[in-house]
């Protein structure tokens, strides 16, 4: 069983992501701090996309039912490097792999089973953009941020579309930062949700 957010330090979270193929760069001082907050304020900066959206490579772990997604090619920028972990009270959680401000990977898990909605689909209006997670000015050396918040995880009936809603419901806009990955942002450009599209089926038992 893989470690879940809240179990172990930020250093363990980084090691966990590395074991799944994610590349985590920790600051040279090798100090990894873990922040906890019940207020969802994960700022996102949006810039023009400047080209085609990166492809997404999905992978299911058949033992843990954890789904990971990696961008191909990996994006480059300036900002936070490390992991952003969001955990809900129902046991669902997601981890963003951030390198130099760019979200290059996502990992999700839902316990118990995800809620099903036949009509679940992304909004009709979606912006294309290059998104970055800026470093925190007050704690520039922090390489792992953990957020404990109400987290709603839903999927369509075929589990090809997944949607996570962070915090209280509010007005949002949706930005595509990879071919099959979308972010919901609130009026202050804080992260409010995540979409995973065209998810492959869970592998059948051998």
C-alpha positions in Angstrom: 0.0 0.0 0.0 1.4 3.4 -0.9 1.5 6.2 1.7 -1.4 8.6 1.7 -1.4 12.3 2.4 -1.0 12.9 6.1 1.0 9.7 6.6 4.7 10.7 6.9 6.6 13.9 6.1 6.8 15.9 2.9 10.0 14.1 2.2 8.2 10.8 2.2 5.6 12.3 -0.2 8.3 13.3 -2.6 9.8 9.8 -2.4 6.4 8.3 -3.1 5.9 10.3 -6.2 9.4 9.5 -7.4 8.7 5.8 -7.0 5.8 6.3 -9.5 8.0 7.9 -12.1 7.4 11.5 -11.2 10.5 13.7 -11.1 10.6 15.8 -7.9 13.2 18.6 -7.5 13.8 19.6 -3.9 15.7 22.8 -3.0 19.4 22.3 -2.5 19.1 22.9 1.2 17.0 19.7 1.3 14.5 21.2 3.7 11.0 20.0 3.1 8.2 21.5 5.1 4.6 20.5 5.3 1.9 23.0 5.6 -1.7 22.3 6.8 -4.7 24.5 6.2 -8.4 24.1 6.1 -8.7 27.2 3.7 -8.2 26.4 0.1 -5.9 29.0 -1.2 -3.6 27.4 -3.8 -2.9 30.3 -6.2 -2.6 29.5 -10.0 -1.2 31.9 -12.6 -2.6 31.6 -16.1 -0.7 32.7 -19.2 -1.4 32.2 -22.9 -0.7 28.6 -23.9 1.7 29.4 -26.8 1.2 26.1 -28.5 -0.5 22.7 -28.5 -1.5 21.3 -25.1 0.9 18.5 -23.8 -0.3 15.0 -24.1 -1.3 13.0 -21.0 -0.1 9.5 -20.1 -2.4 7.7 -17.7 -1.4 4.7 -15.5 -3.5 2.7 -13.1 -1.9 0.8 -10.3 -3.9 -2.5 -10.1 -3.1 -3.2 -6.5 -4.0 0.2 -5.0 -6.5 1.6 -7.6 -4.4 4.7 -7.7 -4.5 6.6 -11.0 -1.5 8.7 -12.1 -1.3 11.1 -15.1 1.9 12.6 -16.5 2.4 15.3 -19.0 4.4 14.5 -22.2 6.5 16.5 -22.7 7.0 18.0 -19.2 6.5 21.7 -19.0 9.1 24.2 -17.7 8.7 27.5 -15.9 9.4 29.3 -12.6 7.8 28.8 -9.2 7.1 26.1 -6.6 8.9 22.7 -7.0 7.6 19.8 -5.0 4.1 18.4 -4.3 0.7 19.9 -3.5 -1.5 17.3 -1.7 -5.2 17.7 -1.1 -7.1 15.3 1.1 -10.9 15.1 1.7 -12.7 13.8 4.8 -14.1 10.8 2.9 -10.6 9.5 2.2 -10.4 10.7 -1.4 -7.2 12.6 -2.2 -5.1 14.1 -5.1 -1.5 15.1 -5.4 -0.1 17.6 -7.9 3.5 17.0 -9.0 4.9 20.6 -9.5 8.3 21.3 -11.0 9.5 24.9 -11.4 6.0 26.1 -11.0 4.5 23.7 -13.7 2.1 20.9 -12.9 3.7 17.9 -14.6 1.8 15.1 -13.0 -1.4 14.3 -11.1 -2.2 11.3 -8.8 -5.7 10.5 -7.5 -7.3 8.0 -5.2 -10.9 7.6 -4.0 -11.9 5.6 -1.0 -14.7 4.6 -0.8 -15.9 4.3 -4.4 -16.2 7.5 -6.4 -19.7 9.1 -6.7 -21.2 8.4 -10.1 -23.1 11.0 -12.3 -24.4 10.0 -15.7 -24.4 13.6 -16.9 -20.9 14.5 -15.7 -19.0 16.4 -18.3 -16.7 19.5 -18.3 -18.1 23.0 -18.9 -18.9 24.1 -22.4 -16.5 27.0 -22.3 -12.9 26.0 -21.6 -9.8 28.3 -21.9 -6.5 27.1 -23.1 -3.6 28.3 -21.0 -0.2 27.7 -19.5 -0.6 27.4 -15.7 2.0 27.8 -13.0 2.0 27.5 -9.2 4.0 30.4 -7.8 6.4 29.9 -4.9 5.0 31.2 -1.6 6.8 34.4 -0.8 6.5 33.8 3.0 7.9 30.3 2.7 10.0 30.0 -0.4 11.8 26.9 0.8 8.6 24.9 1.2 8.6 22.0 -1.3 5.4 20.3 -0.1 2.0 21.8 0.7 -0.8 19.7 2.3 -4.3 21.0 2.3 -7.1 19.3 4.2 -10.4 20.5 2.9 -13.9 19.3 1.8 -13.2 17.4 -1.4 -15.9 16.0 -3.7 -14.8 13.3 -6.1 -17.1 12.3 -8.9 -17.0 10.3 -12.2 -19.3 9.5 -15.1 -20.9 6.1 -15.3 -18.0 4.6 -17.3 -15.3 6.3 -15.2 -13.8 7.9 -18.2 -14.3 11.4 -16.7 -13.3 12.3 -13.2 -13.9 15.6 -11.4 -12.6 16.8 -8.0 -14.2 19.9 -6.4 -12.0 21.6 -3.7 -13.7 23.5 -0.8 -17.1 25.1 -0.9 -19.0 25.5 -4.2 -18.3 28.8 -5.9 -18.2 30.4 -9.4 -15.3 29.1 -11.4 -13.7 29.2 -14.9 -12.0 26.2 -16.4 -8.6 26.2 -18.0 -7.1 23.4 -20.1 -3.3 22.9 -19.2 -2.9 19.5 -20.9 -4.8 17.7 -23.5 -7.0 15.8 -21.0 -6.4 17.8 -17.8 -8.4 20.8 -16.8 -8.3 23.1 -13.7 -11.2 25.0 -12.2 -10.2 28.4 -10.8 -12.3 30.7 -8.6 -12.5 34.5 -8.9 -9.2 35.0 -7.1 -7.4 32.4 -9.4 -7.2 29.9 -6.6 -7.5 26.2 -7.4 -11.1 25.1 -7.1 -11.3 21.8 -9.0 -9.6 19.3 -11.3 -10.9 17.4 -14.4 -9.3 14.2 -15.8 -10.7 13.3 -19.3 -10.5 10.2 -21.4 -9.3 8.1 -18.5 -8.5 4.5 -19.6 -10.5 1.7 -18.0 -9.2 0.1 -14.9 -7.2 -3.0 -16.0 -9.1 -6.3 -15.8 -7.6 -9.0 -13.5 -5.2 -11.3 -15.2 
